[in-house]
Amino acid sequence: MTLRHVAVIGAGIVGATIGWRIAARGVRVTVIDKAEPGSGASSHSFAWINAGAKEPVGYHNLNRRALEMWPRFAELLDGEVGLRWGGKVSWEAEPGAAEKLVARVRQLQSWGYPSRLVSAEELAELEPSLDVGPVAAAEYSENEGQVEPQLVVDACIRRLEQYPNIVIGAIVEGLERRADGAIRAVLTDAGRLPCDAVVLAAGVDTTALAALAGVNVPQAQSPGVVIRTTPLPPLLPNIPVVYAPPLGDGRREIHLRQCADGSFMIGEGDQESLAEDDSQAHADDLLARAGRYLPGLAGARAIPVPVGWRPMPLDGYPALGFAPGAPNLYVALTHSGVTLAPVVSQLAALEICDGVRADAVLGPYRPERFANLTEQQRSEMPHPRAGHR
Ligand SMILES: Cc1cc2nc3c(=O)[nH]c(=O)nc-3n(C[C@H](O)[C@H](O)[C@H](O)COP(=O)(O)OP(=O)(O)OC[C@H]3O[C@@H](n4cnc5c(N)ncnc54)[C@H](O)[C@@H]3O)c2cc1C
């Protein structure tokens, strides 16, 4: 079948980049979003581009492929997207946590990843603006970085507008199907959109929308809170991403990075430590704790950000590919969508436009794995692993 018109549901970083990649292949694309592009999970993201926090090795390699694609991808987008390299440092103050950090670095090194242990002195030299405190073990991953998801989405939307095929403010409410289960049209509160294929990149809403076509894409609930600060002059000139140890029993590690506009993003814990406190008091506390490691934060004010819900397939791994029972419905649901956007968008466009299956890369991540899940299997499914970000 000749592909003439693809509807993309969702203009977060996943849908916007896939839409742009397909349009760049000369296929007509319409991207639909019920809200402003980039305002979903993508606007809450810490947006650390990494492969170091990913396992097993196959998933690590998928993220690593994306990491390596980012410079060219940003160049293709032809705009400033806030891509900044320089790496990530993390360190631990307690012996037990330090042991785990050392083991993790050794594992990453066995996968050929440029992560290495550094001394307390080297850590302080790498980023002199940090006041690192006691160091039991420290690590530097030189190839990691950050990007601004909103700038990426904006760049894609600008390019798509040339067609012009963006529908903002329309809520997708239904999927009109043919007898073989394929989608004939997307039904929105603003009207019916006939199409040959549909990309479902609706983030946390993907599960409900997939169900409209009888497709099962279960998700785990994964709330997270990353606060912002008022803008500051550049404080982390060398290392963009910092993971510092918890301060006190029962606290979680602190992570921080400075955005392109000078504001800081500060979070704690990982996806396992589901965070729902988006109060001003919590934001003030996070800023105060981060300030213990980065004294230059003293002049900033904490700006609370509402809870962000991570799109999170039930087992924590991406769900990518045509859906069982709905042959022209392409599911694109993933955590770490910021890191993965270059590779996910490239492979989705390849599979949709060329009718091929990139199984050698995407085989483990097909939505089929959820198709006939019993309640028992569902409850036994490994949950998103601690440390994935
Ligand atoms: C707190 C937090 C920290 C994170 N940190 C990182 C990190 O450091 N590194 C990393 O790589 N990733 C990180 N992530 C994950 C990453 O942000 C997400 O994987 C990514 O943003 C998902 O993008 P998306 O386009 O799939 O979803 P979204 O950005 O949520 O976009 C989905 C879009 O679909 C639209 N939509 C939904 N339903 C409908 C409907 N019915 N009709 C029309 N439109 C609809 C929504 O309005 C939304 O704009 C983090 C996420 C969170 C929440």
The ligand as an SDF file (V2000), in Angstrom:
LIG
                    3D

 53 58  0  0  0  0  0  0  0  0999 V2000
   10.3180   13.8130   36.1890 C   0  0  0  0  0  0  0  0  0  0  0  0
   10.8360   13.2210   34.9050 C   0  0  0  0  0  0  0  0  0  0  0  0
   12.2140   13.1360   34.6810 C   0  0  0  0  0  0  0  0  0  0  0  0
   12.7010   12.5870   33.5020 C   0  0  0  0  0  0  0  0  0  0  0  0
   14.0520   12.5660   33.2720 N   0  0  0  0  0  0  0  0  0  0  0  0
   14.5350   12.0810   32.0970 C   0  0  0  0  0  0  0  0  0  0  0  0
   15.9320   12.1630   31.8100 C   0  0  0  0  0  0  0  0  0  0  0  0
   16.7430   12.6760   32.5890 O   0  0  0  0  0  0  0  0  0  0  0  0
   16.3530   11.6510   30.6100 N   0  0  0  0  0  0  0  0  0  0  0  0
   15.4960   11.0830   29.6930 C   0  0  0  0  0  0  0  0  0  0  0  0
   15.9240   10.6380   28.6390 O   0  0  0  0  0  0  0  0  0  0  0  0
   14.1510   11.0220   29.9590 N   0  0  0  0  0  0  0  0  0  0  0  0
   13.6800   11.4990   31.1270 C   0  0  0  0  0  0  0  0  0  0  0  0
   12.3340   11.4600   31.3900 N   0  0  0  0  0  0  0  0  0  0  0  0
   11.4560   10.7650   30.4360 C   0  0  0  0  0  0  0  0  0  0  0  0
   11.1340   11.6130   29.2230 C   0  0  0  0  0  0  0  0  0  0  0  0
   10.8560   12.9280   29.6250 O   0  0  0  0  0  0  0  0  0  0  0  0
    9.9160   10.9990   28.5240 C   0  0  0  0  0  0  0  0  0  0  0  0
   10.2340    9.6610   28.1410 O   0  0  0  0  0  0  0  0  0  0  0  0
    9.5360   11.7680   27.2650 C   0  0  0  0  0  0  0  0  0  0  0  0
    9.3550   13.1370   27.5480 O   0  0  0  0  0  0  0  0  0  0  0  0
    8.2530   11.1720   26.6980 C   0  0  0  0  0  0  0  0  0  0  0  0
    7.8660   11.9430   25.6100 O   0  0  0  0  0  0  0  0  0  0  0  0
    6.4910   11.6300   24.8710 P   0  0  0  0  0  0  0  0  0  0  0  0
    6.4670   12.4700   23.6500 O   0  0  0  0  0  0  0  0  0  0  0  0
    6.3410   10.1650   24.7230 O   0  0  0  0  0  0  0  0  0  0  0  0
    5.3620   12.0430   25.9220 O   0  0  0  0  0  0  0  0  0  0  0  0
    4.7390   13.4800   26.2560 P   0  0  0  0  0  0  0  0  0  0  0  0
    5.7850   14.5320   26.3050 O   0  0  0  0  0  0  0  0  0  0  0  0
    3.8890   13.2970   27.4650 O   0  0  0  0  0  0  0  0  0  0  0  0
    3.8090   13.7860   24.9920 O   0  0  0  0  0  0  0  0  0  0  0  0
    2.5910   13.1290   24.7970 C   0  0  0  0  0  0  0  0  0  0  0  0
    1.6420   14.1270   24.1610 C   0  0  0  0  0  0  0  0  0  0  0  0
    0.4290   13.4470   23.8180 O   0  0  0  0  0  0  0  0  0  0  0  0
   -0.6320   14.3650   23.9780 C   0  0  0  0  0  0  0  0  0  0  0  0
   -1.8920   13.6270   24.1120 N   0  0  0  0  0  0  0  0  0  0  0  0
   -2.1920   12.7080   25.0580 C   0  0  0  0  0  0  0  0  0  0  0  0
   -3.4540   12.2520   24.8840 N   0  0  0  0  0  0  0  0  0  0  0  0
   -3.9670   12.8830   23.8030 C   0  0  0  0  0  0  0  0  0  0  0  0
   -5.2360   12.8430   23.1310 C   0  0  0  0  0  0  0  0  0  0  0  0
   -6.2290   12.0450   23.5510 N   0  0  0  0  0  0  0  0  0  0  0  0
   -5.4170   13.6540   22.0730 N   0  0  0  0  0  0  0  0  0  0  0  0
   -4.4210   14.4700   21.6460 C   0  0  0  0  0  0  0  0  0  0  0  0
   -3.1980   14.5460   22.2420 N   0  0  0  0  0  0  0  0  0  0  0  0
   -2.9710   13.7640   23.2940 C   0  0  0  0  0  0  0  0  0  0  0  0
   -0.2530   15.1280   25.2450 C   0  0  0  0  0  0  0  0  0  0  0  0
   -0.9260   16.3770   25.3150 O   0  0  0  0  0  0  0  0  0  0  0  0
    1.2540   15.2530   25.1240 C   0  0  0  0  0  0  0  0  0  0  0  0
    1.6640   16.4970   24.5630 O   0  0  0  0  0  0  0  0  0  0  0  0
   11.8050   12.0620   32.5360 C   0  0  0  0  0  0  0  0  0  0  0  0
   10.4290   12.1970   32.7350 C   0  0  0  0  0  0  0  0  0  0  0  0
    9.9440   12.7830   33.8980 C   0  0  0  0  0  0  0  0  0  0  0  0
    8.4540   12.9470   34.0730 C   0  0  0  0  0  0  0  0  0  0  0  0
  1  2  1  0
  2  3  1  0
  2 52  2  0
  3  4  2  0
  4  5  1  0
  4 50  1  0
  5  6  2  0
  6  7  1  0
  6 13  1  0
  7  8  2  0
  7  9  1  0
  9 10  1  0
 10 11  2  0
 10 12  1  0
 12 13  2  0
 13 14  1  0
 14 15  1  0
 14 50  1  0
 15 16  1  0
 16 17  1  0
 16 18  1  0
 18 19  1  0
 18 20  1  0
 20 21  1  0
 20 22  1  0
 22 23  1  0
 23 24  1  0
 24 25  2  0
 24 26  1  0
 24 27  1  0
 27 28  1  0
 28 29  2  0
 28 30  1  0
 28 31  1  0
 31 32  1  0
 32 33  1  0
 33 34  1  0
 33 48  1  0
 34 35  1  0
 35 36  1  0
 35 46  1  0
 36 37  1  0
 36 45  1  0
 37 38  2  0
 38 39  1  0
 39 40  1  0
 39 45  2  0
 40 41  1  0
 40 42  2  0
 42 43  1  0
 43 44  2  0
 44 45  1  0
 46 47  1  0
 46 48  1  0
 48 49  1  0
 50 51  2  0
 51 52  1  0
 52 53  1  0
M  END
$$$$
